Amino acid sequence: MFVAEADGLLVGYARLRFGASQKLFPAADTELCTLYVQAPFTQAGVGSALLHEARAAVRSRTGSDALWLTVNVLNLRACAFYGKHGFVRTGTAWFTLGDARHENHVLGIC
């Protein structure tokens, strides 16, 4: 887990899961489980910095830059962020919460 702080306060974090394979992106076995930035700090480079640190950790630990994640298809800002950083869509996964199914893109980068 990586955290971003401003004036001693948590403003964002990134969480990785190593050894997590994804059949829709077999090039990677590391998942970016969460990348979260508090609203007042979006568009300030915090997410990009967290993603950079996460990718450096993946490279250091696995020797590869490959990483995958899922993102809700309705989260257009997140989809655009990952696209800007070179992630490509490799398929669709579904998240079920109660009786509702939510469509997610599976994204990957090498």
N, C-alpha and C positions, 0 to 999 in steps of 0.2 A: 504494500500500500504506500502511496505517495500522497503527501498533503501539501497544499499551498496555503500560506498564511499572509495576512496583512495586518500590521500593528498587533501581532500576537493573537489574531483571531483566525479561525479556520474559514477559508473562502472557497476551497474546493479540494477534491481528492480523486485519485485514480486507484483502482484495485485490479490486480492481475490474478489469474488462476493458471498456474503451470500444470502441465500434464493433462490438459483438457482438450481432447480431440474434437473435431467437428467434421462430420462426413461431407458437408457442403463446402469445406475449405481444408482439404487434407494436407496442404502445405504447412499448416501451423498446428502446434499443440499447446498454444498459450492463448487464453481468452482475456480480453479486456472486459471484465465483468461490469465495471462501473467507471464512468468518468462524469463527475458532477462539479459544477461551478455555480455558486450562488449568483442569483440574478444581477445584483449590483456590480458583479465582476465579470460578466460576460462581455465579449468584445474588447477585453483588456489584455488578451494574450495568456490568460491563466490556463485555459483548456489546452492551448497549443504547447505551453511549457510542461504541463502534466503529461500530455501524450508523448512529448519528446523524452522525458525522463522514463516513462514506462517502456518505450521502445528501446532505450539504451539498456534498461535492466534486462529485457528479453534477450537482446543481443549478447550481453555479458554472460547471462546464465545459460543460454542455449546455443550461442554461436550463430543464430539466425535472426533476421529482422521480422520474420513472419508472425502475424498476429491476427486474430479474428474477434468478432463481436457481433452482437445482435442489437438492433435499434428499432423501436416502434416506427412503423411506416408513417404514422401521423405526426411524428416529431420532426417536422421539416427542418428546423434549425439544426438539430443534431445530424440529420442526414446530410445536409449541406456542409457542415463542419467536417465530417468524415470524408466526404467526397473531395473537399478542398485539400485534405491531407493525404490523398492518394488511395483511400480505401475503395474497393470495387465490390459491387453486389454479386454474390455467388449463389444466392438462393433465398428461400423463405422458410421461416420457422414460426411456430404458433405458441403463444403464451396463454395459458388458461388461468383465469381468476374467477372462481365461483362458476357461474354458468356462461360467462363471456369468454370468447376466444379473441385474442389480439394478434394481428399480423405483424411480424417483425422481419426486417431484412437481415440476412446474414451477410456481413461484410468482411473482407479480408485484405491484407496487404503483405507483401513480401519485401 
